[in-house]
Amino acid sequence: MGTPEFPDLGKHCTVEDCRQIDFLPFTCDRCSQVFCLEHRSYIKHSCPKADKQDVTVVVCPLCAKGVRLIPDEDPNISWDTHVNTDCDPSNYEKVTKKKKCPVPGCREILTFSNTIKCRDCLVNHCLKHRFGPDHKCPGPKKPETGFPFMGLLSRSRKEESKPNRAPTSSSPKWATSFFNAASTVRASAEAGMTRLGNEISQKLQIARDGVGQSSSSGGGIGQEECPQCGVKFSSVTTLVEHVEKVHEKSRVKKVTIDVCPKCSRGFRDPVSLVEHVERDHGGSSRA
């Protein structure tokens, strides 16, 4: 075998009926035997370890998933392991059921290349029915009004549109509720401002009364204290001037302007705003 220059060149085929010398032999990766070109495949030389690294996958009829059979292991054991741990029958319809175009009468199966999602209704359609008029698109969904005052306005407008309604009918429910709330706020604000004004007037009167007493009795210096801020003064006259200049300004009311959403007209009183809306805009404050 070989030549004098290369004595180890070439090997005989392992097959008994062949035993051909091959200078470029093939070594089987399973049984590690040497074969010629003709017997190099597993089938030709009947390799006993041909299935040692084979990968066999069985499709589960319950969930349509692939189950790999482990070599040198009983297939029943692999099947039982899959059924007890990984089998999900709900996956069968997702795999086997093919999506179709939702247009009545269309049997086109939706795939990756022929599926178009409508930008208005967000539903997948085939290429033939991708436009809105072709699949009778209802259009984008209207946003729901989360502000309850808008619902009250809508109901009030429906009540106004009813036939045979007397022009002198009572105000809508929303206007009555708004009117009551505004009246309560106004009454609370007026009561608070009145109470504050009375307190300031009482303090000022006490300070003025102290002027006569101190002038007749000749009170000491530095004993007059402001009842509002606690600042001390050398005379009662200075204290009175301080109260009139500093604390009389706090009696000025802060005016809040409510703007009509229809005509942008300003009102100091929310009750006047409600009356304006009912009188000039027919009870609707929607802009």
Residue frames as qw, qx, qy, qz and C-alpha x, y, z in Angstrom:
[[0.000, 0.891, 0.454, 0.000, 0.00, 0.00, 0.00],
 [0.130, -0.928, 0.109, 0.331, 1.35, 3.39, -0.92],
 [0.679, 0.667, -0.204, 0.231, 4.60, 4.13, -2.69],
 [0.750, -0.063, -0.306, 0.583, 8.22, 4.01, -1.60],
 [0.159, 0.363, -0.122, 0.910, 8.14, 7.79, -1.23],
 [0.479, -0.276, 0.205, -0.808, 4.77, 7.80, 0.59],
 [0.219, 0.014, -0.975, 0.036, 4.31, 4.44, 2.26],
 [0.112, 0.361, 0.750, -0.543, 1.22, 5.57, 4.25],
 [0.299, 0.209, -0.235, -0.901, -0.58, 7.04, 1.27],
 [0.621, -0.042, -0.516, -0.589, -4.13, 5.71, 0.78],
 [0.360, -0.131, 0.803, -0.457, -6.31, 3.30, 2.79],
 [0.153, -0.163, -0.916, -0.334, -8.55, 0.37, 2.02],
 [0.541, -0.320, -0.161, -0.761, -12.36, 0.66, 2.25],
 [0.335, -0.234, 0.772, -0.487, -13.74, -1.03, 5.36],
 [0.838, 0.187, 0.085, -0.505, -16.54, -2.77, 3.43],
 [0.643, -0.260, 0.710, 0.124, -15.56, -6.44, 3.09],
 [0.716, 0.475, 0.497, 0.122, -16.85, -6.77, -0.44],
 [0.347, 0.935, -0.032, 0.059, -14.99, -3.68, -1.59],
 [0.747, -0.465, 0.177, 0.442, -11.61, -3.28, 0.12],
 [0.557, 0.703, 0.125, 0.424, -10.69, -0.76, -2.55],
 [0.533, -0.308, -0.119, 0.779, -7.65, 1.35, -1.89],
 [0.127, 0.910, 0.304, 0.251, -8.50, 5.04, -1.92],
 [0.530, 0.154, -0.190, 0.812, -5.87, 7.77, -1.76],
 [0.183, -0.280, 0.141, -0.932, -8.48, 10.23, -0.50],
 [0.314, -0.329, -0.890, 0.034, -10.50, 8.11, 1.92],
 [0.388, -0.548, -0.099, -0.734, -13.55, 9.25, 3.88],
 [0.195, -0.010, -0.834, 0.516, -13.90, 8.75, 7.63],
 [0.379, -0.604, -0.600, -0.362, -17.45, 8.27, 8.91],
 [0.085, -0.473, 0.343, -0.807, -18.29, 10.76, 11.68],
 [0.782, -0.366, 0.029, -0.503, -20.53, 8.19, 13.40],
 [0.986, -0.162, 0.023, 0.040, -18.66, 4.89, 13.38],
 [0.221, -0.833, 0.460, 0.214, -15.19, 6.38, 12.66],
 [0.786, 0.045, 0.555, 0.268, -14.47, 3.80, 9.92],
 [0.030, -0.509, 0.463, 0.725, -12.69, 4.50, 6.61],
 [0.647, 0.480, 0.589, -0.061, -14.62, 4.19, 3.35],
 [0.363, 0.067, 0.512, 0.775, -14.12, 4.88, -0.29],
 [0.201, 0.081, -0.146, -0.965, -16.05, 7.34, -2.39],
 [0.469, -0.199, -0.691, -0.513, -18.77, 4.82, -3.19],
 [0.592, -0.435, -0.674, 0.075, -19.44, 3.70, 0.39],
 [0.204, 0.193, -0.358, 0.890, -19.00, 7.00, 2.20],
 [0.479, -0.373, -0.091, -0.789, -22.74, 7.52, 2.98],
 [0.453, -0.239, 0.685, -0.518, -24.50, 5.97, 5.99],
 [0.862, 0.213, 0.180, -0.423, -26.81, 3.88, 3.85],
 [0.687, 0.544, -0.474, -0.083, -24.08, 2.50, 1.56],
 [0.357, 0.345, -0.803, 0.331, -22.00, 1.10, 4.38],
 [0.673, -0.481, -0.521, -0.209, -24.98, 0.37, 6.68],
 [0.147, 0.428, -0.517, 0.727, -23.65, 2.47, 9.51],
 [0.467, -0.421, -0.766, 0.130, -24.87, 1.06, 12.85],
 [0.263, -0.516, -0.398, 0.711, -24.70, 4.48, 14.50],
 [0.169, 0.371, 0.443, 0.799, -26.35, 6.47, 11.75],
 [0.317, -0.739, -0.428, -0.413, -29.26, 7.60, 13.96],
 [0.570, -0.311, -0.445, 0.616, -27.05, 8.66, 16.86],
 [0.142, -0.314, -0.114, 0.932, -27.34, 12.41, 16.09],
 [0.040, -0.429, -0.662, -0.613, -30.55, 12.44, 14.10],
 [0.183, 0.138, 0.372, -0.900, -33.21, 15.00, 15.06],
 [0.142, -0.382, -0.844, -0.349, -36.76, 13.67, 14.85],
 [0.205, 0.080, 0.298, -0.929, -39.67, 16.03, 15.48],
 [0.050, -0.437, -0.883, -0.165, -43.29, 14.95, 15.81],
 [0.211, -0.294, -0.089, -0.928, -46.14, 17.46, 15.52],
 [0.110, 0.193, 0.819, -0.529, -48.52, 17.25, 18.44],
 [0.095, -0.445, -0.716, -0.530, -52.15, 16.86, 17.27],
 [0.294, -0.717, -0.580, 0.250, -53.44, 18.65, 20.39],
 [0.189, -0.844, -0.069, 0.498, -51.45, 21.90, 20.31],
 [0.663, 0.728, 0.066, 0.162, -49.76, 21.78, 16.87],
 [0.176, -0.871, 0.457, 0.038, -46.32, 22.19, 18.47],
 [0.717, 0.429, -0.547, 0.048, -43.24, 20.22, 17.48],
 [0.776, -0.552, 0.286, -0.110, -42.03, 17.55, 19.92],
 [0.374, 0.651, -0.660, 0.005, -38.39, 16.51, 19.58],
 [0.975, -0.195, -0.088, -0.057, -37.65, 12.86, 20.19],
 [0.249, -0.790, 0.560, -0.009, -34.45, 12.43, 22.16],
 [0.677, 0.362, -0.638, -0.069, -32.09, 9.75, 20.77],
 [0.402, 0.100, -0.847, 0.332, -31.62, 6.63, 22.87],
 [0.250, 0.067, 0.587, -0.767, -34.85, 7.40, 24.73],
 [0.192, 0.422, 0.885, 0.041, -38.24, 5.83, 24.46],
 [0.040, -0.317, -0.357, -0.878, -40.52, 8.08, 22.29],
 [0.446, -0.641, -0.593, -0.197, -43.37, 7.46, 24.73],
 [0.510, -0.511, -0.331, 0.608, -41.39, 9.10, 27.52],
 [0.196, -0.038, 0.174, 0.964, -40.71, 12.18, 25.38],
 [0.240, -0.458, -0.564, -0.644, -44.39, 12.35, 24.45],
 [0.510, -0.647, -0.556, 0.109, -45.58, 12.08, 28.06],
 [0.427, -0.349, -0.170, 0.817, -43.17, 14.82, 29.11],
 [0.023, 0.157, 0.330, 0.931, -44.56, 17.15, 26.46],
 [0.376, -0.549, -0.619, -0.418, -48.20, 16.45, 27.33],
 [0.557, -0.613, -0.482, 0.284, -47.65, 17.05, 31.05],
 [0.427, -0.488, -0.075, 0.757, -45.53, 20.20, 30.80],
 [0.109, -0.295, 0.313, 0.896, -45.69, 22.04, 27.46],
 [0.058, 0.380, 0.806, 0.450, -48.91, 21.01, 25.71],
 [0.174, 0.369, 0.301, -0.862, -51.46, 23.86, 25.31],
 [0.355, 0.444, 0.798, 0.202, -54.60, 22.91, 23.32],
 [0.174, 0.870, 0.279, -0.367, -55.60, 26.58, 22.97],
 [0.141, -0.610, 0.472, 0.620, -52.63, 27.09, 20.66],
 [0.477, 0.192, 0.805, 0.296, -54.09, 24.75, 18.03],
 [0.336, 0.818, 0.467, -0.009, -56.56, 27.27, 16.61],
 [0.073, -0.893, 0.187, 0.404, -53.93, 30.02, 16.52],
 [0.312, -0.407, 0.721, 0.466, -51.67, 27.87, 14.37],
 [0.332, 0.237, 0.862, 0.301, -54.14, 26.10, 12.13],
 [0.236, 0.810, 0.523, -0.126, -56.85, 28.73, 11.70],
 [0.412, 0.117, 0.269, 0.863, -55.91, 31.20, 9.00],
 [0.092, 0.600, 0.311, -0.731, -57.16, 34.77, 9.17],
 [0.341, 0.482, 0.637, 0.496, -59.33, 35.98, 6.32],
 [0.009, 0.200, 0.096, 0.975, -60.46, 39.39, 5.17],
 [0.133, 0.333, 0.733, -0.578, -63.44, 40.48, 7.30],
 [0.383, 0.239, -0.212, -0.867, -65.36, 41.91, 4.33],
 [0.724, 0.193, 0.570, -0.338, -68.48, 39.78, 3.70],
 [0.821, 0.550, 0.101, -0.117, -68.00, 37.51, 0.68],
 [0.330, 0.777, -0.531, 0.075, -64.22, 37.90, 0.59],
 [0.976, -0.216, 0.010, 0.038, -62.26, 34.67, 1.08],
 [0.500, 0.678, -0.392, 0.369, -58.80, 36.16, 0.75],
 [0.816, -0.420, -0.251, 0.306, -56.43, 34.73, 3.38],
 [0.059, -0.971, 0.189, -0.132, -54.45, 37.42, 5.15],
 [0.882, -0.008, -0.110, 0.457, -50.72, 36.86, 5.01],
 [0.473, -0.547, -0.011, 0.691, -47.68, 38.98, 5.73],
 [0.281, -0.062, 0.434, 0.854, -47.52, 40.40, 2.21],
 [0.117, -0.426, -0.589, -0.677, -51.20, 41.15, 1.53],
 [0.356, -0.671, -0.606, 0.236, -52.41, 42.54, 4.88],
 [0.130, 0.420, -0.005, 0.898, -53.21, 46.24, 5.27],
 [0.227, -0.513, -0.671, 0.485, -54.46, 47.78, 8.52],
 [0.041, 0.789, 0.380, 0.482, -57.00, 50.57, 8.09],
 [0.290, 0.179, -0.355, 0.871, -55.87, 53.77, 9.81],
 [0.407, -0.364, -0.021, -0.838, -59.43, 54.70, 10.80],
 [0.855, -0.306, -0.085, -0.410, -61.03, 51.48, 12.09],
 [0.186, -0.609, 0.757, -0.147, -57.69, 49.70, 12.82],
 [0.870, 0.067, 0.449, -0.192, -58.89, 46.42, 11.25],
 [0.266, -0.358, 0.750, 0.489, -56.76, 44.28, 8.91],
 [0.731, 0.537, 0.222, -0.356, -58.02, 43.86, 5.34],
 [0.756, 0.137, 0.461, 0.445, -56.72, 42.43, 2.11],
 [0.254, -0.209, 0.299, 0.896, -55.24, 44.58, -0.64],
 [0.003, -0.439, -0.688, -0.577, -58.51, 44.59, -2.57],
 [0.345, -0.792, -0.458, -0.211, -60.47, 46.09, 0.32],
 [0.550, -0.147, -0.311, 0.761, -57.76, 48.28, 1.85],
 [0.018, -0.262, -0.063, -0.963, -59.59, 51.56, 1.17],
 [0.233, 0.124, 0.602, -0.754, -62.39, 52.79, 3.43],
 [0.634, 0.233, -0.062, -0.735, -65.25, 52.76, 0.88],
 [0.555, 0.215, -0.765, -0.245, -64.35, 49.20, -0.15],
 [0.389, -0.147, -0.869, 0.267, -64.85, 47.74, 3.34],
 [0.358, -0.736, -0.387, -0.425, -67.48, 50.28, 4.48],
 [0.452, 0.035, -0.516, 0.726, -65.23, 51.82, 7.08],
 [0.287, -0.807, -0.516, 0.015, -67.22, 53.39, 9.94],
 [0.146, 0.817, -0.149, 0.537, -64.46, 55.94, 10.48],
 [0.311, 0.240, -0.663, 0.638, -62.48, 56.72, 13.59],
 [0.415, -0.577, -0.690, 0.140, -64.16, 56.27, 16.94],
 [0.100, -0.801, -0.042, -0.589, -65.44, 59.44, 18.54],
 [0.307, 0.171, -0.671, 0.653, -63.69, 60.27, 21.81],
 [0.423, -0.642, -0.639, -0.014, -65.91, 59.93, 24.85],
 [0.067, -0.722, 0.119, -0.678, -66.54, 63.10, 26.79],
 [0.564, -0.159, -0.686, 0.431, -65.14, 62.56, 30.26],
 [0.001, -0.052, 0.316, -0.947, -66.33, 65.94, 31.59],
 [0.056, 0.484, 0.859, -0.159, -69.83, 65.50, 33.10],
 [0.143, 0.583, 0.187, -0.778, -70.76, 69.13, 32.41],
 [0.184, 0.245, -0.621, -0.721, -70.74, 68.39, 28.66],
 [0.119, -0.278, -0.943, -0.137, -73.29, 65.62, 29.18],
 [0.033, 0.602, 0.574, -0.554, -75.52, 68.01, 31.10],
 [0.160, 0.484, -0.209, -0.835, -75.29, 70.51, 28.25],
 [0.159, 0.024, -0.841, -0.516, -76.22, 67.82, 25.73],
 [0.074, -0.457, -0.877, 0.128, -79.27, 66.78, 27.74],
 [0.066, 0.608, 0.317, -0.725, -80.34, 70.39, 28.17],
 [0.175, 0.337, -0.468, -0.798, -80.12, 70.99, 24.41],
 [0.143, -0.188, -0.927, -0.291, -82.23, 67.87, 23.75],
 [0.021, -0.570, -0.709, 0.415, -84.86, 69.14, 26.18],
 [0.111, 0.551, 0.001, -0.827, -84.93, 72.50, 24.42],
 [0.157, 0.182, -0.700, -0.673, -85.42, 70.85, 21.03],
 [0.120, 0.356, 0.920, -0.109, -88.62, 69.11, 22.16],
 [0.094, -0.411, -0.465, -0.779, -91.77, 70.48, 20.41],
 [0.449, -0.689, -0.415, -0.390, -94.59, 72.36, 22.14],
 [0.578, -0.289, -0.440, 0.624, -92.33, 73.65, 24.86],
 [0.096, -0.954, -0.281, -0.025, -93.44, 76.88, 26.53],
 [0.451, 0.637, -0.221, 0.585, -90.94, 79.75, 26.30],
 [0.300, -0.700, 0.324, -0.561, -91.36, 80.48, 30.02],
 [0.921, -0.185, -0.344, 0.011, -90.39, 76.99, 31.14],
 [0.612, -0.758, 0.203, 0.097, -88.08, 76.46, 34.07],
 [0.130, 0.775, -0.608, -0.115, -84.31, 76.40, 33.70],
 [0.811, 0.196, -0.550, -0.028, -82.55, 73.14, 32.83],
 [0.853, -0.488, -0.155, 0.096, -81.29, 70.93, 35.61],
 [0.720, 0.071, -0.116, 0.680, -77.67, 71.84, 35.00],
 [0.080, 0.591, 0.005, 0.803, -78.47, 75.56, 35.19],
 [0.624, -0.686, -0.124, -0.354, -80.35, 75.09, 38.45],
 [0.880, -0.309, -0.129, 0.335, -77.48, 73.13, 39.98],
 [0.536, 0.290, -0.042, 0.792, -74.98, 75.68, 38.76],
 [0.182, -0.700, -0.091, -0.685, -77.12, 78.50, 40.12],
 [0.760, -0.627, -0.133, -0.110, -77.40, 76.87, 43.56],
 [0.827, -0.127, -0.091, 0.540, -73.66, 76.21, 43.73],
 [0.328, 0.461, 0.015, 0.824, -72.85, 79.77, 42.67],
 [0.401, -0.745, -0.123, -0.519, -75.26, 81.17, 45.24],
 [0.845, -0.493, -0.137, 0.153, -73.64, 79.10, 47.99],
 [0.692, 0.080, -0.041, 0.716, -70.15, 80.25, 47.02],
 [0.077, 0.613, 0.089, 0.781, -71.26, 83.85, 46.83],
 [0.589, -0.729, -0.149, -0.316, -72.95, 83.71, 50.23],
 [0.852, -0.345, -0.111, 0.378, -69.87, 82.14, 51.83],
 [0.528, 0.276, 0.010, 0.803, -67.59, 84.75, 50.30],
 [0.155, -0.701, -0.116, -0.686, -69.82, 87.64, 51.41],
 [0.735, -0.653, -0.160, -0.086, -70.06, 86.23, 54.94],
 [0.807, -0.152, -0.081, 0.565, -66.29, 85.86, 55.17],
 [0.322, 0.423, 0.046, 0.846, -65.61, 89.39, 53.92],
 [0.391, -0.741, -0.171, -0.519, -68.24, 90.83, 56.30],
 [0.821, -0.529, -0.151, 0.155, -66.72, 89.01, 59.26],
 [0.682, 0.051, -0.029, 0.729, -63.24, 90.24, 58.33],
 [0.076, 0.599, 0.121, 0.788, -64.49, 93.81, 57.96],
 [0.582, -0.736, -0.188, -0.290, -66.18, 93.70, 61.35],
 [0.830, -0.354, -0.127, 0.413, -63.02, 92.45, 63.03],
 [0.493, 0.246, 0.028, 0.834, -60.92, 95.21, 61.48],
 [0.182, -0.702, -0.180, -0.665, -63.49, 97.84, 62.45],
 [0.726, -0.659, -0.197, -0.026, -63.49, 96.59, 66.03],
 [0.758, -0.165, -0.063, 0.627, -59.71, 96.69, 66.25],
 [0.272, 0.446, 0.117, 0.845, -59.65, 100.18, 64.74],
 [0.404, -0.754, -0.215, -0.472, -62.30, 101.39, 67.18],
 [0.797, -0.520, -0.169, 0.257, -60.32, 99.97, 70.10],
 [0.612, 0.075, 0.011, 0.787, -57.24, 101.78, 68.85],
 [0.006, 0.600, 0.173, 0.781, -59.13, 105.08, 68.51],
 [0.613, -0.727, -0.232, -0.205, -60.62, 104.70, 71.98],
 [0.798, -0.305, -0.134, 0.502, -57.14, 104.20, 73.32],
 [0.367, 0.455, 0.041, 0.810, -56.12, 107.60, 71.90],
 [0.326, -0.738, -0.096, -0.583, -58.48, 109.46, 74.22],
 [0.822, -0.550, -0.140, 0.041, -57.55, 107.38, 77.21],
 [0.771, -0.044, -0.059, 0.633, -53.82, 107.75, 76.71],
 [0.207, 0.558, 0.055, 0.801, -54.10, 111.49, 76.01],
 [0.480, -0.738, -0.079, -0.467, -56.06, 112.05, 79.22],
 [0.858, -0.507, 0.025, 0.075, -53.96, 109.73, 81.37],
 [0.093, 0.862, -0.497, -0.038, -50.61, 110.49, 79.73],
 [0.992, -0.039, 0.117, 0.024, -49.66, 106.86, 78.85],
 [0.517, -0.580, 0.477, 0.411, -46.04, 105.78, 78.57],
 [0.421, 0.675, -0.438, -0.418, -44.03, 105.70, 75.37],
 [0.262, 0.379, -0.871, -0.168, -43.54, 102.54, 73.40],
 [0.339, 0.036, 0.853, -0.396, -46.49, 100.71, 74.95],
 [0.669, 0.424, 0.112, -0.600, -48.94, 100.94, 72.01],
 [0.303, -0.171, 0.892, 0.287, -49.07, 97.65, 69.99],
 [0.495, 0.180, -0.426, -0.736, -50.88, 97.00, 66.71],
 [0.721, -0.039, 0.564, -0.400, -53.58, 94.32, 67.23],
 [0.848, 0.477, -0.046, -0.225, -53.06, 93.03, 63.65],
 [0.743, 0.501, -0.367, 0.249, -49.31, 92.69, 63.20],
 [0.792, -0.492, -0.207, 0.296, -47.99, 93.26, 66.76],
 [0.490, 0.396, -0.094, 0.771, -45.79, 96.27, 65.89],
 [0.378, -0.681, -0.415, 0.469, -45.28, 98.71, 68.79],
 [0.250, 0.690, 0.168, 0.659, -45.55, 102.49, 68.45],
 [0.290, 0.018, -0.429, 0.856, -44.60, 105.43, 70.66],
 [0.297, 0.156, 0.272, -0.902, -48.07, 107.01, 70.49],
 [0.484, 0.401, 0.747, -0.219, -51.63, 106.01, 69.81],
 [0.423, 0.758, -0.026, -0.495, -51.85, 108.52, 66.95],
 [0.130, 0.539, -0.759, -0.342, -49.06, 106.75, 65.13],
 [0.302, 0.053, 0.949, -0.072, -50.78, 103.42, 65.75],
 [0.504, 0.606, 0.464, -0.405, -54.05, 104.71, 64.24],
 [0.358, 0.736, -0.350, -0.456, -52.25, 106.03, 61.16],
 [0.068, -0.348, 0.916, 0.186, -50.50, 102.68, 60.79],
 [0.415, 0.281, 0.842, -0.200, -53.79, 100.76, 60.97],
 [0.482, 0.719, 0.223, -0.448, -55.49, 103.07, 58.46],
 [0.289, 0.713, -0.506, -0.389, -52.63, 102.93, 55.95],
 [0.038, 0.346, -0.931, -0.109, -51.63, 99.27, 56.23],
 [0.185, 0.152, 0.954, -0.180, -54.55, 97.20, 57.42],
 [0.487, 0.519, 0.278, -0.645, -57.38, 99.13, 55.82],
 [0.365, 0.473, -0.595, -0.538, -56.07, 97.96, 52.42],
 [0.040, -0.064, 0.997, 0.009, -56.77, 94.34, 53.36],
 [0.429, 0.405, 0.605, -0.535, -60.48, 95.10, 53.30],
 [0.435, 0.486, -0.365, -0.664, -60.38, 95.47, 49.53],
 [0.857, 0.132, 0.458, -0.194, -62.06, 92.51, 47.94],
 [0.198, -0.309, 0.768, 0.525, -60.32, 90.44, 45.31],
 [0.669, 0.431, 0.083, -0.600, -62.56, 90.47, 42.29],
 [0.428, -0.079, 0.857, 0.276, -62.79, 87.24, 40.28],
 [0.482, 0.429, -0.229, -0.729, -63.96, 87.56, 36.68],
 [0.604, 0.146, 0.783, 0.012, -65.89, 84.66, 35.13],
 [0.163, 0.375, -0.495, -0.766, -65.77, 84.67, 31.32],
 [0.791, 0.332, 0.283, -0.429, -68.64, 83.47, 29.17],
 [0.528, -0.182, 0.730, 0.394, -67.36, 80.64, 26.91],
 [0.504, 0.616, 0.587, 0.150, -69.70, 81.76, 24.15],
 [0.274, 0.900, 0.154, 0.301, -69.08, 85.50, 23.77],
 [0.622, 0.108, -0.309, 0.712, -66.07, 86.01, 26.13],
 [0.218, -0.736, -0.040, -0.640, -67.97, 88.56, 28.20],
 [0.357, 0.120, -0.719, 0.584, -66.76, 88.93, 31.79],
 [0.561, -0.642, -0.282, -0.439, -68.91, 88.75, 34.92],
 [0.026, -0.499, 0.643, -0.580, -67.96, 89.32, 38.55],
 [0.618, -0.114, 0.554, -0.545, -70.83, 87.22, 39.84],
 [0.066, -0.068, 0.956, 0.279, -71.23, 83.57, 38.66],
 [0.319, 0.523, 0.721, -0.323, -74.99, 83.92, 39.09],
 [0.318, 0.736, -0.058, -0.595, -74.97, 86.76, 36.55],
 [0.048, 0.395, -0.802, -0.446, -73.01, 84.52, 34.20],
 [0.210, 0.233, 0.949, -0.006, -75.66, 81.78, 34.43],
 [0.323, 0.699, 0.449, -0.454, -78.46, 84.28, 33.83],
 [0.192, 0.670, -0.382, -0.607, -76.58, 85.70, 30.85],
 [0.057, -0.171, 0.928, 0.327, -76.13, 82.24, 29.30],
 [0.247, 0.442, 0.849, -0.150, -79.81, 81.39, 29.73],
 [0.259, 0.770, 0.272, -0.515, -80.98, 84.74, 28.42],
 [0.244, 0.759, -0.350, -0.491, -78.61, 85.42, 25.50],
 [0.167, 0.416, -0.849, -0.280, -77.41, 81.97, 24.44],
 [0.781, -0.053, -0.365, -0.504, -80.48, 79.82, 24.98],
 [0.831, -0.448, 0.249, -0.217, -79.12, 77.97, 28.00],
 [0.945, 0.158, 0.011, 0.287, -76.03, 76.53, 26.20],
 [0.257, -0.894, 0.298, 0.216, -72.53, 77.57, 27.22],
 [0.821, 0.020, 0.419, 0.388, -70.74, 75.41, 24.63],
 [0.067, -0.669, 0.291, 0.681, -68.27, 77.42, 22.60]]
